[in-house]
């Protein structure tokens, strides 16, 4: 009897062990099913832009990821763009959702306006940071008339005003400052904040390619034709120029400020623009971002320059001399070949180069080509560039 009881206990233990094992397997399968993510059906092919991706999911939703650089840190923000009435794909419920096409947008940068304008979607804009940052006259006028509300920026961001606008999205940029904390409060109020970083792209065509992300928001399906037109024009100008094998003008970039020289890096937007225009940069650190150097180090290289581009905020030679008198010994100063991109300004002084220049890279490139290779010193032919000695 004792032996029989022992066998029964062993059988019972074995039975419960099998039951427990089956339960674990089943639960694990349920958990796997719960966290399973829809695989993208296709990814948007981007030729130049490095800071965003768009994947199309099974139900037509779009998975967007944006990379932002803040100091030495890199942050990635993810979003789900969902057509009104569509269900959220499995595995994406935790992402901020933006319902598209958007009807009401708050934007914080003039470049955002340029993309929407190009897509004929300006009417979606209901809020803008401050009209002093609006280079485009139509945007400035709409803000002045009250059709687009000024909502401030940074610490002065008017959160209550944004709540009342009931935007579908706030298109912003991350800086790592108190400005971001105000945006975080809006995110907690269930207002989608889409961070974009087109300004951190390292090429003119990379910036222009962000038209695809803005088109994903407004759903006009115009991005491909618009970008391809710009790409073909840009590449045609660049390739035609390089085929001529012209001498490479030596170009000085950046300028003095507060006892230092600030210059864009060799992998930056500006450096790419100059190289594509057939220029050779005499002083360009190995970086994608602006760097600060001693004036002595900069002047060592500046002596070789023939042309000086993007010197800074200086409107005329006298302002440059007032900041740093030694520039008068540089060849570009002596030969009056210093060019800045501040010709086209808004009514309050905003630079259109950072707005409509972003969406028209081929025209920007053509201006730089003319500056580097043609006699344009006294001519006033450009939209964005001017010679600070004559114009």
C-alpha positions in Angstrom: 0.0 0.0 0.0 2.8 2.4 0.8 4.5 1.6 -2.5 1.2 2.3 -4.3 0.8 5.6 -2.6 4.3 6.6 -3.4 3.7 5.9 -7.1 0.4 7.9 -7.1 2.3 10.9 -5.6 4.9 10.6 -8.3 2.2 10.5 -10.9 0.5 13.5 -9.4 3.8 15.5 -9.2 4.6 14.6 -12.9 1.1 15.6 -13.9 1.3 19.0 -12.2 4.8 19.6 -13.6 3.5 19.0 -17.1 0.5 21.3 -16.5 2.8 24.0 -15.1 5.2 23.7 -18.1 2.3 23.9 -20.5 1.0 27.0 -18.7 4.4 28.7 -19.0 4.7 27.9 -22.7 1.2 29.2 -23.3 1.8 32.4 -21.3 5.1 33.0 -23.0 3.3 32.7 -26.4 0.7 35.2 -25.3 3.3 37.6 -24.2 5.1 37.3 -27.5 1.9 37.8 -29.3 1.2 40.9 -27.2 4.5 42.6 -27.9 4.8 41.5 -31.6 5.3 44.5 -33.9 4.0 44.8 -37.4 6.9 44.6 -39.8 7.2 47.5 -42.3 6.0 46.7 -45.8 8.5 49.2 -47.2 10.9 52.0 -46.2 11.2 55.4 -47.9 14.4 55.5 -49.9 16.3 58.7 -49.0 19.3 59.7 -51.0 20.8 62.5 -48.9 18.9 63.1 -45.6 20.4 61.2 -42.6 18.3 62.4 -39.7 14.9 60.8 -40.4 13.3 57.6 -41.6 9.7 56.7 -42.7 8.5 53.1 -42.8 5.1 52.2 -44.1 3.3 49.5 -42.0 0.7 46.9 -43.0 -2.4 49.0 -42.5 -0.9 52.1 -44.3 0.2 53.8 -41.1 3.6 55.5 -41.1 6.4 54.9 -38.6 8.6 57.9 -38.4 11.9 58.2 -36.5 13.9 61.4 -36.2 17.5 61.7 -35.0 18.5 64.9 -33.1 21.9 66.0 -32.0 22.2 67.9 -28.7 25.8 68.7 -27.8 27.6 65.3 -27.8 24.4 63.4 -27.3 22.1 61.9 -29.9 18.4 61.4 -29.3 15.9 59.5 -31.4 12.2 60.3 -31.4 9.6 58.0 -32.9 6.1 58.7 -34.1 3.1 57.0 -35.6 1.3 58.8 -38.4 -2.2 57.4 -38.6 -5.0 58.2 -41.1 -8.2 59.3 -39.4 -10.4 56.4 -38.6 -7.6 53.8 -39.0 -6.7 51.4 -36.1 -3.3 51.5 -34.5 -1.0 48.7 -35.7 0.0 46.1 -33.1 3.1 47.0 -31.2 2.9 50.8 -31.9 0.4 51.8 -29.2 3.1 53.4 -27.0 4.2 55.9 -29.7 2.9 59.5 -30.0 0.2 59.4 -32.7 -0.3 62.2 -35.2 -3.5 61.9 -37.2 -3.0 62.8 -40.9 -3.6 64.6 -43.0 -3.1 67.4 -40.4 -5.5 70.3 -40.6 -4.0 72.6 -37.8 -0.3 72.9 -37.2 1.8 75.1 -34.9 5.3 75.6 -36.3 8.3 77.1 -34.7 10.7 77.8 -37.6 10.6 79.6 -40.9 12.0 76.5 -42.7 8.9 74.6 -41.6 6.8 77.2 -43.3 8.9 76.9 -46.5 8.2 73.1 -46.7 4.5 73.6 -46.2 4.4 76.5 -48.6 6.0 74.4 -51.3 3.4 71.7 -50.7 0.6 74.3 -51.0 -0.3 73.5 -47.4 0.2 77.0 -45.8 -3.4 77.1 -44.6 -2.7 74.4 -42.1 -0.5 76.8 -40.1 -2.5 78.2 -37.1 0.4 79.2 -34.9 4.0 80.5 -35.3 6.7 81.3 -32.7 7.3 85.0 -33.4 6.8 87.1 -36.6 10.3 88.5 -36.3 11.5 85.1 -37.4 9.3 85.1 -40.5 11.3 86.0 -43.6 8.4 85.2 -46.0 6.2 88.2 -46.4 3.0 86.2 -46.7 3.7 84.5 -43.4 4.6 87.8 -41.8 1.4 89.4 -43.0 -0.8 86.5 -41.9 0.7 86.8 -38.4 0.2 90.6 -38.4 -3.5 90.2 -39.4 -4.0 87.7 -36.6 -4.8 84.8 -38.9 -1.8 83.0 -37.5 -1.3 83.3 -33.8 2.1 84.2 -32.3 2.8 81.7 -29.6 6.3 82.7 -28.4 9.3 80.5 -28.1 11.7 79.3 -25.4 10.7 80.3 -21.9 8.1 82.6 -23.4 6.2 79.8 -25.1 2.5 80.4 -24.5 1.2 77.0 -23.5 -2.4 78.1 -22.8 -2.6 79.8 -26.2 -1.4 76.5 -27.9 -4.0 74.5 -26.0 -6.7 76.8 -27.2 -5.6 76.4 -30.8 -6.1 72.7 -30.6 -3.4 71.8 -33.1 -3.0 68.4 -34.6 0.7 68.7 -34.2 3.5 71.1 -33.0 6.5 71.0 -35.3 9.5 71.9 -33.2 13.2 71.5 -32.8 15.0 70.1 -29.7 17.7 72.3 -28.2 18.3 70.7 -24.8 17.3 73.9 -23.0 14.3 75.1 -21.0 12.5 75.5 -24.3 12.3 71.7 -24.5 10.8 71.4 -21.0 7.9 73.6 -22.1 7.3 71.3 -25.1 7.4 68.3 -22.7 4.5 69.8 -20.8 2.5 70.1 -24.0 3.2 66.5 -24.8 1.8 65.5 -21.4 -1.3 67.3 -22.4 -1.7 64.9 -25.4 -0.6 67.4 -28.0 1.8 65.7 -30.4 5.2 67.5 -30.6 7.1 66.4 -33.7 10.8 67.2 -33.4 12.5 67.8 -36.7 16.3 68.3 -37.4 16.5 69.3 -41.0 18.9 72.1 -39.8 21.4 69.5 -38.7 21.7 67.8 -42.1 25.1 67.9 -43.7 24.1 68.7 -47.3 21.8 71.1 -49.1 19.9 68.2 -50.8 19.7 66.5 -47.4 17.8 69.5 -46.0 15.6 69.7 -49.1 14.7 66.0 -48.8 12.8 66.7 -45.6 9.9 67.7 -47.9 9.0 64.0 -47.7 8.3 64.1 -44.0 6.2 67.3 -44.3 4.3 65.7 -47.1 3.6 62.7 -44.9 1.9 65.1 -42.5 -0.3 66.9 -45.1 -0.7 63.9 -47.5 -0.5 65.9 -50.8 1.8 63.3 -52.6 3.8 66.1 -54.2 7.1 65.5 -52.4 8.6 63.2 -55.0 8.1 65.5 -58.0 9.2 68.6 -56.1 12.3 67.0 -54.7 13.3 65.3 -57.9 13.1 68.6 -59.7 15.5 70.2 -57.2 17.8 67.1 -57.2 18.2 67.0 -60.9 18.9 70.7 -61.2 21.4 70.6 -58.4 23.2 67.6 -59.7 23.2 69.0 -63.2 24.8 72.3 -62.1 27.4 70.4 -60.0 28.3 67.8 -62.6 28.5 70.3 -65.4 30.8 72.5 -63.4 33.1 69.8 -62.3 33.4 68.5 -65.9 35.0 71.8 -66.9 38.0 71.2 -64.6 38.2 74.8 -63.6 40.8 76.1 -61.1 39.6 75.6 -57.5 39.2 79.0 -55.8 40.5 79.0 -52.2 37.6 79.8 -49.9 37.6 81.1 -46.3 34.6 80.3 -44.2 33.3 81.7 -40.9 34.5 84.7 -39.1 35.7 86.4 -35.9 33.6 87.0 -32.9 34.5 87.9 -29.3 38.2 87.0 -29.7 37.6 83.7 -31.5 37.1 82.4 -35.1 33.9 80.4 -35.7 34.0 78.1 -38.7 31.7 75.3 -40.0 33.1 71.8 -40.1 34.3 69.9 -43.1 31.3 67.6 -43.0 28.8 70.5 -42.7 26.0 71.8 -44.9 28.2 74.9 -45.8 31.3 72.8 -46.6 29.3 70.5 -48.9 27.8 73.5 -50.7 31.2 75.1 -51.3 32.7 71.8 -52.5 29.8 71.2 -54.8 30.3 74.7 -56.2 33.9 73.8 -57.0 35.6 75.6 -54.1 38.5 74.5 -52.0 38.1 75.4 -48.3 41.3 76.7 -46.7 40.1 76.3 -43.1 37.6 73.6 -42.2 37.8 71.4 -39.1 36.9 67.7 -39.3 33.4 68.0 -37.9 29.8 68.4 -39.1 29.2 71.3 -36.7 30.6 74.7 -36.1 33.8 74.9 -34.2 35.6 77.7 -32.2 39.3 78.3 -32.8 41.9 80.9 -31.9 42.2 83.8 -34.2 45.9 83.0 -34.7 45.1 79.5 -35.9 42.4 80.9 -38.3 44.7 83.6 -39.7 47.4 81.1 -40.5 45.0 79.4 -43.0 43.2 82.6 -44.0 46.3 84.0 -45.7 45.8 81.5 -48.5 42.2 82.5 -49.2 40.9 84.3 -52.4 37.3 84.5 -51.5 35.6 84.8 -48.1 32.1 83.5 -47.6 29.7 83.5 -44.6 31.7 85.9 -42.4 28.9 86.3 -39.8 26.6 89.1 -38.9 28.7 91.8 -40.5 26.7 94.0 -42.9 29.7 96.0 -44.2 33.5 96.0 -44.1 33.6 98.6 -41.3 31.7 96.2 -39.0 34.3 93.5 -39.7 37.2 95.9 -39.0 35.6 97.0 -35.8 35.4 93.3 -34.6 38.9 92.3 -35.8 41.2 94.9 -37.4 43.7 92.3 -38.8 41.1 91.2 -41.5 42.3 94.2 -43.5 45.5 92.2 -44.4 43.5 89.3 -45.9 43.3 89.0 -49.7 39.5 88.7 -49.8 39.3 92.0 -47.9 42.0 93.7 -50.0 40.3 92.5 -53.3 36.8 93.1 -52.0 35.6 89.6 -52.4 33.6 88.9 -49.2 30.1 87.6 -49.6 27.3 87.0 -47.1 23.9 85.3 -47.5 21.9 88.1 -45.8 20.5 90.0 -48.8 17.0 88.7 -48.7 15.3 89.6 -45.4 11.9 89.6 -43.9 10.2 92.8 -42.6 11.6 92.3 -39.2 15.1 91.1 -40.3 14.7 87.3 -40.6 17.0 85.8 -43.2 15.2 84.1 -46.1 18.4 81.9 -46.7 17.2 79.8 -43.7 13.6 79.7 -45.0 13.1 79.5 -48.8 16.8 78.9 -49.3 16.4 75.5 -47.6 13.8 74.3 -50.2 15.7 75.7 -53.2 19.2 74.2 -52.9 19.8 74.3 -56.7 19.3 78.1 -56.8 21.6 78.5 -53.8 24.2 76.4 -55.5 24.0 78.4 -58.7 24.6 81.6 -56.8 27.7 80.2 -55.1 29.0 78.9 -58.4 28.7 82.4 -59.9 30.5 83.9 -56.9 33.4 81.5 -57.1 33.9 81.3 -60.8 32.5 84.5 -62.4 33.1 88.2 -62.0 30.2 89.1 -59.7 31.8 91.5 -57.3 29.7 94.6 -58.1 26.7 92.9 -59.6 23.5 92.6 -57.6 22.1 89.5 -59.3 21.4 87.2 -56.4 18.4 86.4 -54.2 20.4 85.5 -51.0 24.0 86.4 -51.5 25.6 89.9 -51.7 29.1 91.4 -51.7 29.4 93.3 -48.5 31.5 96.0 -50.2 29.0 96.9 -52.9 25.5 95.8 -52.0 
